[in-house]
């Protein structure tokens, strides 16, 4: 079995995951995948070896004292290997051998321009060339097509059978989600659920035994929730084709992380993930404003609507109290087919509530039906007092005029028994009343206006007439978030056809909490931060699969690092003195 080479391969993979991270789109499917056998269980792919090495060096240099000299040594060593094709793609093929606990068998596929140069003219014995590297012997095997296979186990390397797929076959293996990940990352990991399904299904019995323990310890309701989770998990395993992840770095743009799940063609799950999306268009229906958080959804797809219905059915089945059925959230969600929500920045958020400057726009089948659904839901809530939680809710029957806008008022106040929080707000125990006021202001719950506007409805989380007026005008396209340059810059880094996207206004968050951190001595000093590109998230649900991308813009990462004291980052301490970074 593989020994040091396997360990170093896995550690190098971890180093690549932590360090080697390129946003520039690398067109085309990596050629290395055409050599990967179709029954491979896990494959780590480097779409462009030279790009990867360069980005590893850049990230390592950017980390300053926290960087590791071993990284530069490793990248220099790979660049110095004669006969390597640094413009090509590479792959590590891992075989779990039906065992999660031990190291997998590994074969590395390297792109070469000249096999004889790589092996420095050494003679092959039984097709394998022995070569000393890093204090041990490894073996190369010429598998044609501009590739060599590498391992330190002659049996594994000798029995490895490369594939001869076409690019189109490799694309079909990846699916829509996988091809998105492969085309935009320095490193991707492909996990075949088809190949690993027997191993995964073997864990069902043990998990179900845990469910029996949950029922014994926590009761039937908790067990029902676990059973629901198990059914969803089994469906995902049965219908799943592959999990794909990716990581990239660009010294002008930043870091990106992808996660994708591709379902088998023709499966019920795949049918739910064939939705077109244009979530960002809804930012043209909410007002331009400084923000802590902004998000948009496009839920018009038939598959997404079916998922929402199934989810609400599951929620009602899991609710033994019958409260969710009484509130009929499903009727309300059926009216919501898309929209955007902005959690606006507020200098006085601790007094008025963190969420007080929140505005939402939604579109559905019928705005009047949406109002009726909300009136019915709030009416059924009325007054709830059970298990230490008191809730009072109201939604007006008729609209009132607010700056000429017909608006309904809504309010909800929530009181929590301090005993549920571990005391009455004394030392070490949070004061629930104070927490609710910090979140929502004096109302201690989401309260504001709702009004028909544009082609949908606007909602505010406070009875702020100016905020309502801005929201109402934005619903018709006046002075909207579509003109926000930060969101536009971040959106350009996300995948297309998005059904969801979200942005975190790090600059406004830091400028709000920075003075408090300085006051409490957490940071020595704080200077207001200029505009930063938001942290961004985007999700797709098409092509029989889904993908989520997270993007950390470089200027934002640097601003956060500069704000944190050096001693809080561990200074120049090594991440792990015992780690062996050799390849």
C-alpha positions as a printed NumPy array, in Angstrom:
array([[  0.   ,   0.   ,   0.   ],
       [  1.048,   3.609,  -0.356],
       [  3.069,   4.949,   2.548],
       [  4.841,   8.301,   2.687],
       [  3.843,   9.217,  -0.861],
       [  0.174,   8.745,  -0.058],
       [  0.461,  10.792,   3.103],
       [  2.29 ,  13.572,   1.286],
       [ -0.207,  13.478,  -1.568],
       [ -3.076,  13.996,   0.856],
       [ -1.183,  16.694,   2.764],
       [ -0.288,  18.398,  -0.486],
       [ -3.976,  18.27 ,  -1.406],
       [ -4.77 ,  19.953,   1.897],
       [ -2.133,  22.577,   1.154],
       [ -3.673,  23.139,  -2.263],
       [ -7.082,  23.452,  -0.66 ],
       [ -5.807,  26.031,   1.811],
       [ -3.432,  27.928,  -0.433],
       [ -4.001,  27.311,  -4.103],
       [ -7.054,  29.088,  -4.745],
       [ -7.685,  31.279,  -9.418],
       [-10.699,  33.239, -10.368],
       [ -9.635,  33.751, -13.973],
       [-11.866,  31.462, -16.003],
       [ -9.889,  28.648, -17.593],
       [-11.884,  27.75 , -20.66 ],
       [-12.551,  24.127, -21.425],
       [-12.74 ,  20.859, -19.526],
       [ -9.376,  19.757, -18.023],
       [ -7.781,  17.195, -20.353],
       [ -6.614,  15.139, -17.365],
       [-10.233,  14.071, -16.829],
       [-10.21 ,  12.238, -20.166],
       [ -7.61 ,   9.884, -18.652],
       [ -9.537,   9.233, -15.414],
       [-11.353,   5.861, -15.277],
       [-15.124,   6.18 , -15.198],
       [-15.447,   4.191, -11.968],
       [-13.025,   6.436, -10.026],
       [-14.32 ,   7.345,  -6.593],
       [-12.546,  10.624,  -5.801],
       [-10.529,  12.777,  -8.181],
       [ -8.574,  15.931,  -7.307],
       [ -8.042,  18.018, -10.449],
       [ -5.665,  20.916, -11.109],
       [ -6.956,  22.449, -14.377],
       [ -3.725,  24.379, -15.041],
       [ -0.576,  23.334, -13.182],
       [  1.381,  26.517, -13.879],
       [ -1.516,  28.735, -12.837],
       [ -1.85 ,  26.724,  -9.642],
       [  1.831,  27.035,  -8.725],
       [  1.801,  30.778,  -9.385],
       [ -1.288,  31.337,  -7.234],
       [  0.125,  29.223,  -4.409],
       [  3.196,  31.476,  -4.343],
       [  1.041,  34.621,  -4.398],
       [ -1.173,  33.476,  -1.539],
       [  1.842,  32.376,   0.483],
       [  3.521,  35.769,  -0.034],
       [  0.311,  37.633,   0.822],
       [  0.177,  35.86 ,   4.192],
       [  3.47 ,  37.426,   5.239],
       [  4.868,  35.926,   8.45 ],
       [  2.165,  33.261,   8.403],
       [  3.393,  31.973,   5.06 ],
       [  5.531,  28.84 ,   4.843],
       [  8.843,  28.653,   2.985],
       [  8.102,  24.991,   2.228],
       [  5.372,  26.104,  -0.176],
       [  7.814,  28.045,  -2.348],
       [ 10.272,  25.152,  -2.199],
       [  7.585,  22.75 ,  -3.394],
       [  6.358,  24.987,  -6.223],
       [  9.946,  25.639,  -7.355],
       [ 10.673,  21.915,  -7.34 ],
       [  7.657,  21.137,  -9.532],
       [  8.549,  23.952, -11.949],
       [ 12.078,  22.584, -12.153],
       [ 11.022,  19.086, -13.152],
       [ 12.26 ,  18.557, -16.745],
       [  9.732,  17.392, -19.267],
       [  6.726,  18.793, -17.362],
       [  3.964,  20.562, -19.286],
       [  3.103,  23.357, -16.886],
       [  0.257,  24.559, -19.105],
       [ -1.514,  21.212, -18.812],
       [ -3.933,  19.831, -16.233],
       [ -3.133,  17.239, -13.571],
       [ -5.215,  14.874, -11.453],
       [ -4.931,  12.667,  -8.387],
       [ -7.142,   9.563,  -8.599],
       [ -8.08 ,   8.206,  -5.151],
       [ -9.55 ,   4.776,  -4.473],
       [-11.086,   4.346,  -1.007],
       [-10.834,   0.536,  -1.201],
       [-14.206,   0.226,   0.58 ],
       [-12.678,   1.67 ,   3.737],
       [-13.23 ,   5.179,   5.15 ],
       [-10.7  ,   4.771,   7.958],
       [ -7.46 ,   4.163,   6.065],
       [ -5.567,   6.172,   3.509],
       [ -6.846,   5.648,  -0.034],
       [ -4.772,   4.283,  -2.893],
       [ -3.548,   7.166,  -5.04 ],
       [ -2.28 ,   7.585,  -8.589],
       [ -1.14 ,  10.992,  -9.834],
       [ -1.619,  11.911, -13.506],
       [  0.923,  14.518, -14.631],
       [  1.011,  16.36 , -17.979],
       [  4.36 ,  16.005, -19.742],
       [  5.994,  17.328, -22.851],
       [  8.717,  14.658, -22.879],
       [  8.634,  11.457, -20.826],
       [ 12.334,  10.743, -21.383],
       [ 13.296,  14.168, -20.017],
       [ 11.078,  13.697, -16.965],
       [ 12.682,  10.35 , -16.124],
       [ 16.16 ,  11.606, -17.124],
       [ 16.684,   8.713, -19.522],
       [ 16.227,   5.938, -16.956],
       [ 15.227,   2.557, -18.34 ],
       [ 11.745,   1.181, -17.751],
       [ 11.357,  -2.173, -16.011],
       [  8.024,  -3.876, -16.736],
       [  6.808,  -0.507, -18.018],
       [  7.708,   1.382, -14.824],
       [ 10.586,   3.801, -14.338],
       [ 12.021,   3.975, -10.828],
       [ 13.01 ,   7.464,  -9.724],
       [ 14.335,   8.782,  -6.374],
       [ 12.402,  11.737,  -4.996],
       [ 12.238,  13.243,  -1.5  ],
       [ 14.165,  10.413,   0.149],
       [ 12.053,   7.632,  -1.333],
       [ 11.556,   5.874,  -4.636],
       [  8.59 ,   6.688,  -6.799],
       [  7.624,   5.215, -10.156],
       [  6.539,   6.753, -13.448],
       [  4.572,   5.09 , -16.185],
       [  3.996,   6.554, -19.642],
       [  0.261,   6.218, -20.336],
       [  0.276,   8.208, -23.6  ],
       [ -1.71 ,  11.257, -24.592],
       [  0.879,  13.544, -23.021],
       [  0.482,  12.044, -19.532],
       [  2.398,   9.934, -17.055],
       [  0.967,   8.085, -14.082],
       [  2.953,   8.313, -10.816],
       [  2.864,   6.328,  -7.578],
       [  5.255,   4.739,  -5.103],
       [  3.362,   1.438,  -5.173],
       [  4.282,  -0.663,  -8.186],
       [  1.219,  -2.913,  -7.888],
       [ -1.184,   0.031,  -7.872],
       [  0.616,   1.781, -10.719],
       [  0.931,  -1.362, -12.803],
       [ -2.759,  -2.221, -12.499],
       [ -3.971,   1.324, -13.185],
       [ -5.963,   1.444, -16.423],
       [ -6.272,   4.951, -17.861],
       [ -9.406,   5.908, -19.714],
       [ -9.585,   7.327, -23.228],
       [-12.636,   9.548, -22.872],
       [-13.433,  12.365, -25.228],
       [-13.813,  15.88 , -23.849],
       [-17.567,  15.515, -24.382],
       [-17.641,  12.351, -22.277],
       [-15.691,  14.078, -19.517],
       [-18.156,  16.97 , -19.6  ],
       [-21.06 ,  14.533, -19.319],
       [-19.396,  12.897, -16.307],
       [-19.088,  16.276, -14.555],
       [-22.6  ,  17.493, -15.335],
       [-23.623,  21.156, -15.338],
       [-22.479,  21.795, -11.767],
       [-19.153,  20.036, -12.25 ],
       [-18.348,  21.858, -15.465],
       [-18.98 ,  25.194, -13.766],
       [-16.567,  24.242, -10.988],
       [-13.931,  22.868, -13.387],
       [-13.928,  25.997, -15.562],
       [-13.405,  28.543, -12.781],
       [-11.041,  27.076, -10.199],
       [ -7.396,  26.272,  -9.545],
       [ -8.324,  23.053,  -7.749],
       [-11.464,  20.955,  -7.94 ],
       [-12.486,  17.757,  -6.185],
       [-14.902,  15.339,  -7.847],
       [-16.569,  12.754,  -5.588],
       [-18.527,  10.079,  -7.447],
       [-21.648,   9.162,  -5.512],
       [-22.308,   6.445,  -8.083],
       [-19.007,   4.751,  -7.187],
       [-19.261,   5.337,  -3.431],
       [-22.972,   4.526,  -3.084],
       [-22.451,   0.991,  -1.645],
       [-20.133,   2.397,   1.043],
       [-22.523,   5.219,   1.861],
       [-25.532,   2.924,   2.013],
       [-23.546,   0.74 ,   4.399],
       [-23.689,   3.586,   6.921],
       [-27.507,   3.714,   6.931],
       [-27.947,   0.989,   9.528],
       [-25.57 ,   2.666,  11.99 ],
       [-27.285,   6.033,  11.486],
       [-30.72 ,   4.506,  12.035],
       [-29.482,   3.004,  15.307],
       [-28.587,   6.537,  16.348],
       [-32.165,   7.481,  15.525],
       [-33.405,   4.836,  17.949],
       [-31.193,   6.337,  20.645],
       [-32.573,   9.808,  19.884],
       [-36.115,   8.529,  20.355],
       [-35.205,   6.939,  23.698],
       [-33.456,  10.056,  24.989],
       [-35.434,  12.921,  23.418],
       [-38.839,  11.51 ,  22.569],
       [-40.953,  10.724,  19.531],
       [-40.959,  14.277,  18.143],
       [-37.15 ,  14.401,  17.939],
       [-37.142,  10.93 ,  16.374],
       [-39.664,  12.095,  13.777],
       [-37.355,  14.931,  12.804],
       [-34.432,  12.504,  12.518],
       [-36.509,  10.151,  10.351],
       [-37.336,  13.05 ,   8.031],
       [-33.645,  13.879,   7.732],
       [-32.815,  10.225,   7.002],
       [-35.425,  10.056,   4.243],
       [-33.983,  13.187,   2.611],
       [-30.455,  11.821,   2.988],
       [-31.401,   8.468,   1.43 ],
       [-33.1  ,  10.237,  -1.481],
       [-30.009,  12.369,  -2.091],
       [-27.784,   9.274,  -2.004],
       [-30.096,   7.339,  -4.342],
       [-30.469,  10.191,  -6.839],
       [-27.036,  11.753,  -6.473],
       [-24.437,  11.45 ,  -9.218],
       [-21.517,  13.469,  -7.852],
       [-20.36 ,  16.095,  -5.398],
       [-17.953,  18.687,  -6.782],
       [-16.005,  21.358,  -4.909],
       [-13.504,  23.935,  -6.085],
       [-11.167,  26.62 ,  -4.782],
       [ -9.451,  29.489,  -6.56 ],
       [ -7.427,  32.635,  -6.005],
       [ -6.68 ,  35.67 ,  -8.129],
       [ -4.33 ,  38.385,  -6.897],
       [ -6.552,  41.082,  -8.389],
       [ -9.961,  39.745,  -7.368],
       [ -9.681,  37.345,  -4.463],
       [-10.713,  33.93 ,  -3.178],
       [-13.607,  31.772,  -4.356],
       [-15.04 ,  28.504,  -3.062],
       [-17.51 ,  26.328,  -4.966],
       [-19.763,  23.496,  -3.866],
       [-21.908,  21.569,  -6.317],
       [-24.226,  18.572,  -6.258],
       [-25.151,  16.847,  -9.509],
       [-28.062,  14.404,  -9.684],
       [-28.49 ,  11.42 , -11.992],
       [-30.205,  12.138, -15.291],
       [-33.863,  11.168, -15.161],
       [-34.077,  11.096, -11.351],
       [-36.838,  12.898,  -9.461],
       [-34.242,  15.112,  -7.784],
       [-32.689,  16.126, -11.118],
       [-36.126,  17.137, -12.374],
       [-36.406,  19.69 ,  -9.561],
       [-33.101,  21.3  , -10.557],
       [-33.892,  22.573, -14.039],
       [-34.695,  26.174, -13.212],
       [-33.661,  29.343, -14.973],
       [-32.806,  32.217, -12.654],
       [-32.272,  35.957, -12.706],
       [-32.226,  36.78 ,  -9.001],
       [-30.125,  39.92 ,  -9.455],
       [-32.883,  41.59 , -11.477],
       [-34.85 ,  42.091,  -8.261],
       [-32.242,  44.558,  -7.028],
       [-33.922,  46.925,  -9.459],
       [-36.948,  46.859,  -7.129],
       [-35.344,  47.822,  -3.797],
       [-33.935,  51.237,  -2.802],
       [-30.274,  52.167,  -3.083],
       [-28.864,  52.314,   0.442],
       [-25.813,  51.453,   2.502],
       [-26.252,  47.88 ,   3.648],
       [-25.039,  45.246,   6.041],
       [-26.656,  42.453,   4.065],
       [-28.486,  42.195,   0.73 ],
       [-30.059,  39.167,  -0.901],
       [-32.272,  38.313,  -3.861],
       [-34.208,  35.203,  -4.876],
       [-35.774,  33.979,  -8.103],
       [-38.174,  31.186,  -7.126],
       [-40.312,  31.113, -10.267],
       [-38.975,  27.775, -11.512],
       [-41.371,  24.838, -11.352],
       [-38.788,  22.691,  -9.615],
       [-38.168,  25.288,  -6.912],
       [-41.881,  25.756,  -6.349],
       [-42.253,  21.977,  -5.985],
       [-39.389,  21.929,  -3.455],
       [-41.02 ,  24.709,  -1.423],
       [-44.298,  22.808,  -1.319],
       [-42.573,  19.577,  -0.267],
       [-40.55 ,  21.419,   2.369],
       [-43.608,  23.012,   3.94 ],
       [-45.357,  19.634,   3.964],
       [-42.379,  18.199,   5.85 ],
       [-42.426,  21.101,   8.319],
       [-46.093,  20.493,   9.071],
       [-45.543,  16.752,   9.506],
       [-42.72 ,  17.436,  11.97 ],
       [-44.759,  19.973,  13.967],
       [-46.606,  18.025,  16.64 ],
       [-48.135,  21.241,  18.055],
       [-49.981,  22.003,  14.815],
       [-48.858,  25.646,  15.008],
       [-47.394,  25.789,  11.485],
       [-50.533,  24.277,   9.981],
       [-52.631,  26.838,  11.802],
       [-50.488,  29.705,  10.522],
       [-50.53 ,  28.278,   6.961],
       [-47.101,  29.502,   5.923],
       [-47.497,  27.478,   2.73 ],
       [-50.292,  29.731,   1.471],
       [-48.015,  32.722,   1.958],
       [-44.969,  31.106,   0.364],
       [-46.993,  30.143,  -2.693],
       [-47.479,  33.861,  -3.304],
       [-43.733,  34.525,  -3.085],
       [-41.968,  33.788,  -6.36 ],
       [-39.072,  36.194,  -6.167],
       [-37.786,  39.356,  -4.594],
       [-34.99 ,  41.094,  -2.733],
       [-34.291,  42.084,   0.856],
       [-31.896,  44.718,   2.175],
       [-30.694,  44.978,   5.761],
       [-29.682,  48.616,   5.68 ],
       [-26.765,  50.028,   7.62 ],
       [-27.726,  52.193,  10.578],
       [-25.563,  54.368,  12.816],
       [-28.175,  54.128,  15.56 ],
       [-28.819,  50.407,  15.178],
       [-28.311,  49.64 ,  18.885],
       [-31.074,  52.113,  19.751],
       [-33.464,  51.488,  16.865],
       [-32.685,  47.802,  16.352],
       [-30.276,  46.06 ,  13.991],
       [-33.166,  45.043,  11.696],
       [-35.072,  48.335,  11.879],
       [-33.65 ,  49.554,   8.561],
       [-34.734,  46.44 ,   6.657],
       [-36.824,  46.629,   3.484],
       [-38.134,  43.822,   1.302],
       [-39.71 ,  43.59 ,  -2.139],
       [-41.547,  40.473,  -3.286],
       [-43.458,  39.389,  -6.363],
       [-46.04 ,  36.644,  -6.534],
       [-49.112,  35.48 ,  -8.348],
       [-51.467,  37.96 ,  -6.688],
       [-50.601,  40.865,  -4.352],
       [-54.129,  40.958,  -2.923],
       [-53.958,  37.239,  -2.157],
       [-50.612,  37.834,  -0.439],
       [-52.129,  40.492,   1.824],
       [-55.058,  38.221,   2.623],
       [-52.661,  35.365,   3.453],
       [-50.678,  37.622,   5.808],
       [-53.84 ,  38.922,   7.467],
       [-55.001,  35.347,   8.007],
       [-51.62 ,  34.246,   9.337],
       [-51.284,  37.168,  11.75 ],
       [-54.896,  36.725,  12.793],
       [-54.298,  33.073,  13.695],
       [-51.2  ,  34.045,  15.619],
       [-53.09 ,  36.663,  17.596],
       [-51.712,  36.031,  21.039],
       [-49.573,  32.971,  21.727],
       [-48.364,  32.166,  25.213],
       [-46.715,  28.802,  25.679],
       [-43.447,  27.269,  26.9  ],
       [-42.074,  30.568,  28.159],
       [-42.631,  32.475,  24.925],
       [-45.283,  35.171,  24.572],
       [-46.099,  36.508,  21.11 ],
       [-48.556,  39.199,  20.037],
       [-49.188,  39.787,  16.346],
       [-51.439,  42.119,  14.376],
       [-51.974,  43.016,  10.718],
       [-54.416,  45.822,   9.908],
       [-57.647,  45.009,   8.079],
       [-57.563,  48.19 ,   6.007],
       [-54.682,  50.309,   4.674],
       [-53.744,  53.722,   6.01 ],
       [-52.327,  56.592,   3.957],
       [-48.587,  57.122,   4.451],
       [-47.24 ,  59.934,   2.262],
       [-49.994,  59.101,  -0.204],
       [-49.253,  55.37 ,  -0.154],
       [-51.944,  52.882,   0.841],
       [-50.063,  50.829,   3.444],
       [-51.064,  48.154,   5.912],
       [-49.464,  48.153,   9.337],
       [-48.102,  44.948,  10.836],
       [-46.566,  44.316,  14.221],
       [-45.229,  41.436,  16.245],
       [-43.779,  41.559,  19.734],
       [-41.949,  38.632,  21.293],
       [-41.29 ,  38.172,  25.006],
       [-39.147,  35.301,  26.25 ],
       [-39.084,  34.085,  29.833],
       [-35.562,  34.831,  31.193],
       [-35.566,  31.368,  32.785],
       [-35.339,  29.881,  29.296],
       [-32.095,  31.789,  28.779],
       [-30.464,  30.544,  31.957],
       [-31.537,  33.261,  34.38 ],
       [-32.875,  36.765,  34.622],
       [-30.225,  38.556,  32.677],
       [-27.65 ,  38.522,  35.471],
       [-23.967,  37.812,  35.088],
       [-23.417,  35.171,  32.423],
       [-27.097,  35.033,  31.425],
       [-28.411,  37.083,  28.479],
       [-31.392,  39.341,  28.991],
       [-33.932,  38.246,  26.334],
       [-35.787,  41.554,  26.475],
       [-32.575,  43.432,  25.776],
       [-31.722,  41.033,  22.965],
       [-35.082,  41.547,  21.263],
       [-34.754,  45.319,  21.599],
       [-31.258,  45.166,  20.133],
       [-32.634,  43.255,  17.14 ],
       [-35.917,  45.102,  16.543],
       [-35.884,  48.236,  18.681],
       [-38.624,  49.196,  21.182],
       [-41.228,  47.073,  19.337],
       [-39.288,  43.895,  20.316],
       [-40.344,  42.265,  17.072],
       [-40.692,  42.87 ,  13.318],
       [-43.144,  45.734,  12.898],
       [-43.635,  48.012,   9.942],
       [-45.588,  48.623,   6.755],
       [-46.761,  46.457,   3.859],
       [-47.98 ,  47.979,   0.602],
       [-48.696,  46.987,  -2.983],
       [-46.04 ,  48.601,  -5.191],
       [-44.794,  48.122,  -8.739],
       [-45.636,  44.569,  -9.775],
       [-45.43 ,  43.221,  -6.231],
       [-45.312,  44.306,  -2.621],
       [-42.934,  46.159,  -0.311],
       [-42.399,  45.493,   3.377],
       [-40.507,  47.427,   6.032],
       [-39.44 ,  46.144,   9.434],
       [-40.114,  49.447,  11.158],
       [-42.866,  52.015,  10.843],
       [-40.487,  54.434,   9.167],
       [-42.428,  56.575,   6.696],
       [-39.308,  57.729,   4.831],
       [-38.121,  54.138,   4.376],
       [-41.537,  53.085,   3.084],
       [-41.559,  55.932,   0.578],
       [-38.114,  54.973,  -0.742],
       [-39.171,  51.327,  -1.004],
       [-42.387,  52.236,  -2.815],
       [-40.559,  54.338,  -5.424],
       [-37.839,  51.725,  -5.896],
       [-40.475,  49.09 ,  -6.67 ],
       [-41.138,  51.088,  -9.85 ],
       [-37.431,  51.336, -10.663],
       [-36.494,  54.671,  -9.053],
       [-33.089,  54.997,  -7.343],
       [-32.54 ,  51.276,  -6.868],
       [-29.774,  48.96 ,  -5.69 ],
       [-29.164,  48.017,  -9.324],
       [-26.845,  51.034,  -9.448],
       [-24.776,  49.816,  -6.46 ],
       [-21.223,  49.465,  -7.802],
       [-20.1  ,  47.134,  -5.007],
       [-22.846,  44.617,  -5.752],
       [-22.195,  44.899,  -9.493],
       [-18.481,  44.167,  -8.977],
       [-19.189,  41.183,  -6.725],
       [-21.957,  39.828,  -8.985],
       [-19.481,  39.625, -11.868],
       [-17.592,  36.954,  -9.905],
       [-20.641,  34.704,  -9.424],
       [-22.018,  32.02 , -11.772],
       [-24.716,  32.951, -14.244],
       [-28.355,  31.791, -14.132],
       [-28.543,  32.438, -10.378],
       [-31.68 ,  31.644,  -8.373],
       [-30.164,  33.176,  -5.237],
       [-27.469,  35.702,  -4.511],
       [-26.413,  37.474,  -1.335],
       [-23.89 ,  40.14 ,  -0.394],
       [-22.301,  41.149,   2.9  ],
       [-21.398,  44.835,   3.219],
       [-18.162,  44.307,   5.129],
       [-17.176,  47.988,   4.889],
       [-20.344,  49.196,   6.64 ],
       [-20.148,  46.405,   9.224],
       [-16.532,  47.247,  10.076],
       [-17.263,  50.976,  10.227],
       [-20.134,  50.249,  12.618],
       [-18.404,  47.813,  14.97 ],
       [-14.867,  49.205,  14.633],
       [-15.325,  52.081,  17.125],
       [-16.843,  49.65 ,  19.63 ],
       [-13.921,  47.235,  19.211],
       [-11.508,  50.095,  19.843],
       [-13.504,  51.253,  22.888],
       [-13.243,  47.765,  24.419],
       [ -9.544,  47.494,  23.577],
       [ -9.959,  44.655,  21.077],
       [ -8.187,  46.709,  18.388],
       [ -5.657,  49.441,  19.293],
       [ -7.093,  52.001,  16.894],
       [ -9.646,  52.232,  14.154],
       [ -9.752,  54.365,  11.031],
       [-12.94 ,  54.474,   8.903],
       [-12.692,  52.073,   5.961],
       [-13.351,  53.161,   2.395],
       [-15.782,  51.341,   0.148],
       [-15.053,  47.62 ,  -0.235],
       [-16.389,  45.002,  -2.629],
       [-18.949,  42.924,  -0.702],
       [-18.441,  39.286,   0.184],
       [-20.706,  37.473,  -2.278],
       [-22.679,  34.223,  -2.484],
       [-24.559,  32.868,  -5.487],
       [-26.492,  29.664,  -6.182],
       [-27.742,  27.942,  -9.327],
       [-30.346,  25.183,  -9.645],
       [-30.209,  24.082, -13.267],
       [-28.958,  21.237, -15.441],
       [-30.102,  18.627, -12.937],
       [-27.913,  19.939, -10.154],
       [-27.018,  22.88 ,  -7.972],
       [-23.915,  24.929,  -7.281],
       [-23.088,  27.539,  -4.63 ],
       [-20.156,  29.916,  -5.   ],
       [-18.711,  32.044,  -2.19 ],
       [-16.362,  34.898,  -3.096],
       [-14.04 ,  36.798,  -0.739],
       [-12.738,  39.868,  -2.626],
       [ -9.04 ,  40.495,  -2.066],
       [ -9.367,  44.137,  -0.975],
       [-11.929,  43.061,   1.612],
       [ -9.714,  40.244,   2.929],
       [ -6.783,  42.653,   3.252],
       [ -8.911,  45.227,   5.108],
       [ -9.986,  42.591,   7.638],
       [ -6.414,  41.313,   8.09 ],
       [ -5.104,  44.842,   8.621],
       [ -7.75 ,  45.492,  11.266],
       [ -6.884,  42.383,  13.315],
       [ -3.84 ,  42.782,  15.615],
       [ -0.81 ,  40.655,  14.667],
       [ -0.733,  38.836,  18.009],
       [ -4.349,  37.729,  17.458],
       [ -3.232,  36.003,  14.239],
       [ -0.431,  34.075,  15.923],
       [  2.343,  36.228,  14.435],
       [  4.853,  34.106,  12.588],
       [  3.942,  30.818,  14.248],
       [  3.751,  27.856,  11.923],
       [  0.301,  26.453,  11.22 ],
       [  1.449,  22.98 ,  12.162],
       [  5.076,  22.282,  12.9  ],
       [  4.529,  18.571,  12.287],
       [  3.094,  18.955,   8.797],
       [  5.269,  17.625,   5.987],
       [  4.679,  19.777,   2.912],
       [  6.882,  17.713,   0.578],
       [  5.28 ,  16.36 ,  -2.578]])
